[in-house]
Amino acid sequence: MKAKYKALILLWFAALLWLPMSASGAVAADMAALVNTAGMQRMLSQRIAKDYLFLGGQIRAGKATRQMKGSVALMVNNHDVLKKSVTDARVRELLDEIDPLLEKMVKISKAPYVKFDGATMLELSETLLELNQAVVMELEGKQAEKTVSAVNIAGRQRMLSQRISKFYAAHQAGFQSDATMAQMTRAVEEFESAHANLESNSLNSEKINRELKGVENLWKTIRHYFTDNSEVGYPVTIFVTTDDIMKRMNAITLMYVKAHWASKSN
């Protein structure tokens, strides 16, 4: 038990390292950092639902549980950071709308999996994604700079990696509908279009280009599972590879945040 508790604590601290700011620090007011944090909320809404649905299919249940707990803690923390950092009235309204939905998602995540809650989790993840996307767009609109736009696009790729995996997990858990498959297909198209956009970004350093190439190589290994309309798949491979893509896209997003800071210091 102690070992498990320590593992969760380490996971929590590791997750916190993703945040390039603190609620009280001067960097918290930096628009790129705020866009990154709000953008991360999009990803976490999909990641939590994905993990819950993989639990329903008893796929990587131990890892999915640990990952979901860490993601829930990070999402709650990020939400608090945004509420303390943002003064814009419209953004604050959106964050207030998120409050009860996030509370419900947290509650479901703490209970054993049941299929009814799986359906609710899918609905919550869609609504939370929509609201957090609205937050990102409001924040990005306050500072129309190319570096901030790149942070949004790269950050959204984190979300899409988890969204694609979520719909795959939903299919595996018995939520099989034409609408779900259509949403997954659309997410695949959006992911590939945004990746091409990032590859041609003039802000790219050699390191960013290397990371983007790494993402492309990972994506090629699993793309056919989402586009061939085949019932045969390898859910563990999907779980692991989409997580690897998300981590690489997170690193790329932070590189764009640093590029924004560098442009401000020049």
N, C-alpha and C positions, 0 to 999 in steps of 0.2 A: 504493500500500500504506500509506504513512504517513497519507494522508488518511482511509483506512478505519479505521486504528488510532485516529486522533484522534476519529473519529466514534463509535467504540465506547466510548472513554473518556468522551466527553461524555454518551452515552446512559446509561452506568453512573452517572455523577454525578447526572444528572437523575433516574434511578430512586431513588437514595439520598435525594433530597429528599422522597420520599414518606414516609420514616420520620420520625415526630414524636418520636423518641427515640434515644438511643445506649445501648449496652450498659453503659457505666460511669456514665452520668448518673443523677441522682436521679429524673428523670422515668421512667426505665426500670421503676421499681417501680409506677408508676401503672397501675391496673387497666384504665382505658379505653385507654391506649396499648398495653398488652399484648394486649387484646382486638382492637384494630385491627391489630396486627402479626400475630397468629395468624390473624385473619380474612383478612388479605392473602394468607396462605399458601394458603387455600382458592382464592382467585382465581388465584394464580400456577400452581397445579397444573392448572387448566383452561386457562389462557392458553398455557402451554408446550405442552400437548397440541394445542391448537387450531392454534398456529403450525406445529407439526410436520406436522399433517394438511393444512394449507393448502400447505405445501411439497410434500406428496405430490401435490396437484392442480396444482402449478406456478402457484399463485395468489399474487400479490404476494410472490414467492419471496425477493427481496432484503430487503424490509421484514420479512417473517416471520422470516427468519434473524436479522436484527439484533435484532428484538424478542425472539425466543426466547433469544438469548444474554444480553441484559439481564435478562430475567425469571429465567433460571436463576441468574445471579449474585446477584440480589436475593433469591431464595428461599433460597439457601444462606446468605446473610448474615443474613436474618431468622431462620432456623433456629438459627444460632449465637447470635444475640441472645436468643432465647427460652430456649435451654439455659443461658445465663449468668445470666438474669434470674429464672427460675422456680425456686422451692424446693419446691413442692408435689410430693409423692411420685407421685401418680397422673399428673399432667401430665408429670413427668419420664419416667415409664414410656412414655407415649404418644410423647414426643419420641424416645425410644430406638427405638421401633418404626418411626418415620419414617426414621431414619438410613439403613438399607440400601436402602429404596425410593427415597429421594431420590438416593442415590448411583447407582442404576440409571437413574433418569430423566436425570440429568446425563450419564451415559455415552452413552445413546441419542441425546440432543440434539446431541452432538458428532460423531456419525457421519452419513454420507449417508443420506437417506431410503430405507427399504425397507418394503414393505407389512407384512411380518411384525412389524417393530418398531413400525409404526403401531398394530397390534392390541395389542402389549404396552404402548405408551404410553397407549392408551385405558384399559387395565386399571389401570395405575399411577396415572393421574389420578383414577380412581374411588376407589381405596384411599387415596391421599393426601388426597383431599377428605374422606373419612369420618374419617380420623384427625385431620386438622386441625380439622374440625368438632367432634370430641370435645374437643380442646384448648380451643377457644373456649368450649364449654359449661361445661367445668370452671372456666375462668377467670371467666366471667360469673357462675357460681354462687357464687363467693367474695364477690361484691359486687353484690347484687341491687338496683341502682339504675336508674332510668328512663333516665338518660343513657348508662349502659353498655349497656343493652338496645338503645338507638337506634344506638349504634356498631356493635353486632353486626348488626342488621337492614340498615343502610345498607351495611356492609361486605360482607354477603352478596349484596347487589345487584350489587356489582362482580363477584363470582364468577359469579352467574347470567348476566350479560351475556356472559361468556366461555364459560360452559358451553353456552349456547344456540348460540353461534357454533361451539363445538367439535363439537357433534353435527351441525350443518349441514355443517361441513368434513368430518366423517367420512363423511357421506352422499355428498358430492362426490368423496371419495377412494375410494369403492367399498365402504365399510362400511355396506351397506344392509340393515337388518333392522327388523322390527316393534318390537323392544326398543329400538333406538336412537331410532326415531321417537317411541315412547311416552315415553322419557326426555326428549326435547326438548320434547314437549308439556307434560309435567309441569313442566319448568323454566320454560316460558313462563307457566304458571298461577301458579307460585310467585313469579315476578318481578312479575306484575301485582298479585297479592294483597299482596305486601310494599310495592309502590309506593303502593297505596291506604292502607296502614297508616302509612307515613311522611308522606303528605300530611296526615293528621289528627293528627300528633304535636304536642302542646302546646308542645314545646321549639322548634318551628320559628321561625326568624327570617325576616324578609322575604327575605334573601339565600338562605336554604335553600329557601324556597318558590319563588323564581325558578329556582334550579338544578333543583329537582324538576320544574318546568314544562318546562324545557329538555330534561330526560331524557324526559318524556312525549312531547314533540314529535318527538324523534329516534326513539323507539320506534314511533310511529305510522307512520313512513316505511318500516319494515322488517317490522312485525309479520306482515303477510299472507304473507310468504315462509315463515313457520314454521307457519302455521295453515291455509293453503289446500290443502295436500297436492298442490301443483303441482311438476312436475319442473323448471319454468322458474324460474331465479333469477339473481341478480346477485351472485356471490360477493365481488367487490371491494367492492361497496356494503355487504354484510354485514360484511366484515372491517373496513372503515373506521368504519361507524356503531356497531357494537358496541364498538369501541375508544373512540369518543367518549363513549358511554354510560358505559363503565367509568371513564373519566377524570373525568366529571362526578360519578359516584357516589363516587369516591375523594375529590374535593373536599368533597362533602357529609359523608362519613364523618369527615373531619378537622374539619369545623365542629362535629360532635357531640362529638368529642374535646375541642375547645376549650370547648364548653358544659359539659362535665364538669369541666374544670379550673376554669372560672369559678364553678361551683357549689361547688367545694371551697374557693375563696378567699373566698367570702362569709361 
